Amino acid sequence: MSNTELDSWDGLLKNYLKASNLDEGSDTFVCVGVGIEGNSMELNLEREKEKFIFSLNVTNMVFLKNNGMTTPKTVIGKKITLRKVRVFNPTLKQEVDGLRIESIS
């Protein structure tokens, strides 16, 4: 790692979307980009002037595939409605708030 990389936080901190970012039980975002690294997929989402990164779990990836998204890039430009759900976190061994894709249009 170069000293230049060690001198700045630029590009390292990302604004990941969390359940607490939803105003109500559900909210709609526009997908403006997709990132894939290995088996991981992230959506770049916007809501008005706010920008977020949403890391997809297998459940959300399967939802997209089963709802007409033939490839990951076909999600770009789509409106995605997310809802808060209770999910089990195996690390914490308890239920926590999570996000599921409710609809895509």
N, C-alpha and C positions, 0 to 999 in steps of 0.2 A: 504494500500500500504506500502511495507517495505521500509526502508531507502536505501537498495541496489538498488531498482527500481528507486529511486529518484536521485541516484548519477551518472547516465549515460544516454546518449541519445541512446546508442546502442540498435538496434532493433526497435526504435521508429520512426526514420526518414526513409521513403521509397522513392525510386526514381520513382515517378509516371510518366508515359508516357503522354506527352502533345503534342498538334498539333505542337508546336514550336520545338519538337525533331525530326520531320521528315525533312529529307534533301531536299526533293522535295515535290510535291503534294501528293505522296504516297511513301511507303517504306515497305520492307518485314522484318519480324521478325520470330524467331522460338519460339514456346511455349515450355518451359521447366518445367512448373508446373502450377497447378490450385489451387486456394484457394476459399473456399466457407464458408460464415458465414451468417446464416439465409437465406435471399433471395438475398444476394449480392455475386457476383462472380468476382474474379480477375484472370488475366492470368499473369504468370511470363514469360516475353519475353526477348529474347536476340537478339542483332544485333552485329555481330562480337564480340567484348569484352565488349560491353555495356549491362547492365541489367536494365530492367524496370518492373514496375508493371502497368498493364492496367486494370482499373476498368471497367467492362462491364455494359452498360445500357441495358434496355430491348430490344431495337432495335438490338444491337449486339448479345445478347444471342439468340434471335429469328433467326438471320441470321445463327448462328452456328447450331442450331437445324434443320433448314430447308435445310442445306447444308451438311447433312450426319453425323453430329456429334451426335451419338445416346445417349451418356452420356457426362457429362463435362470432364471426364478423357480421352475421345477419342481425345481431342484437343491436348493433350501432344504429342510433336514430330512433329506437323504440322507446315508448313510455313503459316504465316498469313500476308496478305498484307493489310495495313491500308491506308486510304486516308483522307486528310483534307476536311472537309465540314463546311458550315456555319450552326449553330444551334441556336435556341432561348433559352436563359438562362432566366427562369422566375424570378429568384432572382434579376438579373441585369436589367431585362426587355429590353434586347437588344440581337442582334445576336453576337455570338462569334465563334471562331474557335473550332471545335470539331473533333473527329475521328470516322470513320465508317470502319467496316471490308468490304473490297472490294472483297477479295477472300481467299480461304483456300485450301491448297494442301498438 
